[in-house]
Amino acid sequence: MNRIWAPWRIPYLKGPREAGCIFCDKPRVTRDRENLILHRGREVFVIMNLYPYSNGHVMIVPYGHTDSVEAFSASAATETFDLIRHVQKILIRIMKPQGFNIGINMGKPAGAGIDEHIHLHVVPRWNGDTNFMPVLADVRVISEHIEDTYGQMKPFFEDFSLVDAE
């Protein structure tokens, strides 16, 4: 029998739920690696999804606590889109995905897990990355530990010029 390991999920499965809003609370402290924050922009930040759909799944989140894109300033919207482009370049460079899902789940009916603070998902995809596991076993196979993925991605946020270097 094959085993699927996702050791970072056990604190979530067994532990108490965090009080407050993680998207407000995480950027207030300076433990970026521990909190999986890859980049702090002027109005938005980039954080890895602790419970990813696939390797490299990140979220772009406004600092302001809002549940709607209507609250985005023009500059926050521009910064968000610029970061989508940057994240996509990084993921292409280090993970070679063949496609992406990029989107916002706004509200519980739309599938938002944290509906009170809007956030945008960037999910790299590969041919054949969907299989029977999520359907039959309610399990996603993540092939690389999230801390290793963080370590690969972080330098590209520290020096934006790295992403375009050969």
N, C-alpha and C positions, 0 to 999 in steps of 0.2 A: 504494500500500500504506500502511495506517495503521501508525504506530509507537506502541509503548507504552513509556513511560519509567518506570523505577523506580531512579533512580541511587543511592539509599541502600542498595540490596541488594548492590552490587558488592563492598564490603569483606567482607561475609559470604560471598559466593560464592568470592572469590579468596583471602581471608585465612585465617590459622590460627584454629582454634577457641579461644575463651578457656578458660583453665584455671580450675578452681574453679567456684563457683556464682554466676551473675550476680545472682540474687535476694538473695544474702548480700553480695556484693561491691559492687554498685552503690550501695546506701544507705550504705555505710561512707565514701564520699567525698562532697564537697559540690558536685560538678559536676552539679546536678540537671538543668539544661537539656540539657547534653551527654548525660546518661544517660536523658533523657526522663521523669524523675520529676516528676509533677505535684503530689503531696501526700505529706507525711510525717505519719502519724498516730501515736498512742501505741503501737499494737501491729501495725499494718499500714500499707502505703504503696500509692500508686497510681502506676503506671508505664505509659507507652504501649508497645504491642507494636511492636518495631522491624520486624517482618515481619507486618504486619496482614492480616487477612482482609478488612477494609473500612476506610475512613476512620473515625477516631475509636475504633478498637479499643484498649481499655485493659485492664490487669490489676490486680487488687487482690491484694496479696501480704503474708503475715505476715512479720515480721522473723525469727521463729524458723525455723530450718531443719528442716522436717518434710515428710513425704510423705503426711500423713493429716489429715483434718478432726478426727479424734479428739483431736489435740494442741491444737486451738484452745481457748483459755479462753473462758468465757462472754462476757467483755468484748471479746475479739478477734472473736468471732462477731458480736456486736452492732455493733461498729465496722465490720466488713466489710459487713454488711447496710445500715447507714446510708450507707456510701460507695457501694454499688450504687445506692441511691436518688438520691444526690447526682449521681453520674456520669450516670445516666439523665436527670435534669433538665437537666444541662448540655448533653448531646448533643441532646436535644429542642430546647432553646433555640437552639443554634448550627448544628445540622446538619439538623434536621427529619426524623429517620428515621421510618419507618412501622412499625418493629418492632425487636426486639432478640433476640439470642441471649445468654443469660447462663448460665454454667456452669463446671464444673470437670472436667477430664480427669485422672482419678486413675489413674496407672500407665500404662506403655507400651501395654498392650493396649487401653486406653481412648483412646489417641491423644495422650497427654501428650508434648510435645516435651522438656520439662524435668520428668522424673518424680520427681526426688529432692527438689524443693521445691514444695509445692502452691501453686497460684495460681488465681484466679478470673478468667474472661474476661467482659468486657462488650463485645459486638459490635453496633453499630448496623446495621440492615438497611433496605433500601428495596425497594419493589416493582420487580421486574425486575433486581435487582442480581446475580442469578445468571444466567449465560449459558453459552455454549459454550466460552469461553476456558479456564476451569479444567479442563474435561473434555478438550478437544482439544489444548490447548497447554500445560497445566500452568502457567497464568499467571493472576494476579489483577490486575484493573485497579483501581488506586488513583488517584483523580482529583486529590488534593491532596497536596503534599509534607508529610511527617510533621512537619517543623519549623513549617510554617504552622499545622497543626492544633494542635500544642503551644501556639503563641502565642495561639490563640483560646481554648483551654481553661484555661490557667494562671491568668488573672485570677479565674476562678470558684472556684478553690481558695484563693486569697489572701484573698478576701472572700466567704465563703459566702452573705452576704446578696444578692450580685449575681444569683444564680441565680433568685431569686423576684421580682426587680425587673422592671418592664415596660420 
